[in-house]
Amino acid sequence: MARGYAGKYLEVDLTNEKIRNMTFDEEVLKQFIGGRALACKILWDRLGSRWETIDPLGPENIFLALTGPMTGFYPGPKTVVSGKSPESNGIVGSAVSGEFEIELKCAGYDGVIVTGRAKKPVYIFVKDGNAEIRDAQHLWGKDAKQTIRLINKEIVGELESKRPRDRLWKEPGILYIGPAGENRVRAAAVEQKWTHGAGYGGYGAVMGSKNLKAIVAKGTGPLPEPYDYGKVKDLIQKIVHYRLGEDSMRRWGTGAAGYTVGADTSSEPIRNWQEEWHDRKEFGVDQFERKVWRKRYWGDFGCPSTCLKLASVLRGPYKGAISDNPDYEMQAYEGPNLGIFDPEANVYMSSVSNDLGFCGIQGGNLLAFTAELYERGILTKEDLGFELKWGDARAFERLAWKIVKREGIGDILAEGTYRAAIKIGRMKGVDCLKYAVHVKGIAIGAHGIRSALDYPPPIAYACNVQGGDHTSVSGMGPEEEPGELAWGFMDSATICAFNSVRPLETVWEFYRAVTGWETTMDEWNTIMGPRMLSIQRAALLIGGPDVRWDPRVDDDNPPRFYEPLPSGPKAGQAASRKEVQARKKKWFNSLGWDDLGIPTSETLKKLGLESVDKALEPIRELYKG
């Protein structure tokens, strides 16, 4: 048996209420590892021949929750969720931290594959090699905190009643959705804890479409045995020592950047990206520390960085709000992006999104897009039912609820920024797409490219197989942390990239110590990684059924990024279309794709992807010449 793996995957057919265990050959795991890359393999094998006809919110789609061989060993574990994305119609690997992945692996499984659709709301309970489908009607409609409380009480109470003298039972690991997912809002996240979210891709909506409220895991067994335990132990100590030196990350997480990304690099979204620079010192991390209570000793299993704390507002108009201490993305998208520069209001908006199961990035992008349409008079008070002004957290909360409940204009907005822009544009006779800051249906991460001072290069999002994902960007070398190849490996392994060390060869040394396989970083960068990216690219190009992306038009930045920055030290600067076009071709060609980013037959055959090559024949013909 392959080392580092529990050895089996759980497949649950919700339509027929059938459960089975399945395995993958060791050679498949060597080639695709787990997490994001294995998700590509599963989805393409099962759905690739009819990809364009698969409705992401229909029962034919597959929901995946996958770990990798390093999960549980490498400091900072992740679960990667995937499927056909309701936002892009492609494949996105969206990662979330917590304890679910550890409980699942200790229960004897490396992942869960969910097909079909249940007749009524259900959740899946996995424990020590067994699984069952349980009624979840009492959980449907509950927000994040209510869901966690009810499941914890139910499972822990049950375990204690069956084995009262055995142990003090810790709460289980839970992947779950809030009301946004239940109502198939395309910006819905899959969540863990209070409240980490996998938001890219909209997979909360996929769970909702299957009437699946949660997957719950409790394992009492050990983690699978690694190949070289002594080496793994030594490397853990090395990595932990390295990460403990990052004091800023341990104290504040990425939330330390809420002020600096705006003030220092002019790349923070402000009022739907109309600006990217601010010097609002009241939004500095010192003000968060002064005004917002944080649970300091709060982290995920085995994580030395502990970047996400629990935060709460103890006084004032937002008293009682509780959420993850907003990381940078939540600070930016639920703060300046909405015209909010008050730390307490930012925590409040984060708690609203968390409770609704509304992705902070995708949801925050959608809220700000709506506010700009209101500011410009395209949407009116009559359309919304209330006034919507920048900085008004209560109004944005009201809008979020309207979207999640799909009430009135909220039903259109629930389709996500891109689709809503098209529909509202038709309704109002106005081009709304120029205000939609997205790439291929997926909102841009909170790092702009106009100033050229932040890490994303000009084609970071334009060519990204995961759309606007800021954690896996195009055009960066394979050893650069946010690049598609480096991050794609960590999404497959499946580990937290924030705990990666330099040089990255140390991470690969850890991988070999766990698995015993002599796979090298070069092999990933030249064969395995491009194989994963080529499948993701093919899925995007084929798309369907409601949206297809034209590489001649859609492999580009949002229009806003070509508008000059209006303020700050980089005022007047914008992305260069000429540079984007040149770098785009160079990046595509480096992966063995043609100038339009269509993987060539030669490349796909070299990667063993003959079925992908065949599926792309109509695409090549369409754009021929």
Number of C-alpha atoms within 10 A of each C-alpha: 8 20 20 24 26 23 20 17 22 21 18 22 17 22 14 12 14 12 17 12 16 13 12 11 10 14 10 12 17 15 19 25 25 29 33 34 30 25 28 26 19 16 21 22 12 13 17 21 13 12 24 20 15 20 17 27 20 14 19 17 25 26 27 28 26 30 36 31 27 29 28 24 24 26 26 26 29 32 35 28 30 30 30 31 29 30 29 29 28 31 29 29 30 27 29 24 25 26 25 27 31 27 27 32 32 23 23 27 29 27 25 23 23 24 21 20 24 20 12 13 21 23 22 22 18 24 20 17 17 14 19 14 19 13 16 17 14 11 19 20 18 19 19 24 17 14 21 24 11 13 20 18 13 12 19 17 14 12 17 14 10 10 11 12 8 9 9 11 14 11 20 24 24 26 29 26 35 32 25 31 31 27 21 26 33 34 35 38 36 33 28 23 21 20 25 21 26 26 27 34 36 33 34 37 32 33 27 27 24 28 25 30 30 27 21 23 27 29 21 13 15 13 20 19 15 22 18 15 13 11 15 20 14 11 20 17 12 13 20 18 12 16 21 14 12 13 11 14 19 21 18 25 21 21 24 21 21 28 26 21 23 24 19 17 24 28 27 33 31 23 23 26 26 18 24 30 28 23 14 15 14 13 24 19 19 14 14 24 14 10 16 19 18 21 13 16 11 14 19 19 18 17 21 21 25 22 23 28 24 18 24 23 21 15 13 9 11 18 13 13 21 26 27 23 30 31 20 22 22 26 30 31 33 34 30 31 28 29 21 23 23 20 24 27 23 28 27 27 31 30 28 25 28 27 24 25 33 35 30 30 26 28 28 28 31 29 26 28 27 25 24 23 18 19 15 10 10 19 18 15 11 8 13 18 13 12 16 24 16 19 20 14 23 15 15 24 18 15 24 25 19 19 27 26 18 19 15 13 17 20 17 19 30 26 22 28 30 24 20 23 25 16 16 20 15 12 10 11 10 13 13 21 21 12 21 29 26 28 25 29 27 29 29 26 24 25 22 29 26 27 22 17 16 16 18 23 20 26 25 29 31 26 28 24 29 31 30 29 28 24 18 25 29 28 26 20 14 21 17 17 23 23 22 30 28 23 23 29 28 25 28 29 30 29 31 21 21 17 20 21 16 13 10 15 15 15 24 17 17 22 24 21 23 26 21 15 13 13 16 13 21 12 13 20 20 16 17 23 25 25 25 25 23 27 25 23 23 24 28 28 21 23 23 20 13 13 17 17 19 16 16 11 9 14 23 23 25 22 14 21 22 15 16 17 24 15 15 18 14 19 16 13 18 19 23 13 15 9 11 20 16 12 18 24 16 16 20 19 17 13 21 20 22 18 17 17 23 23 25 19 19 13 20 21 13 13 16 12 16 15 14 21 22 13 17 20 13 12 15 16 9 9 12 7 5
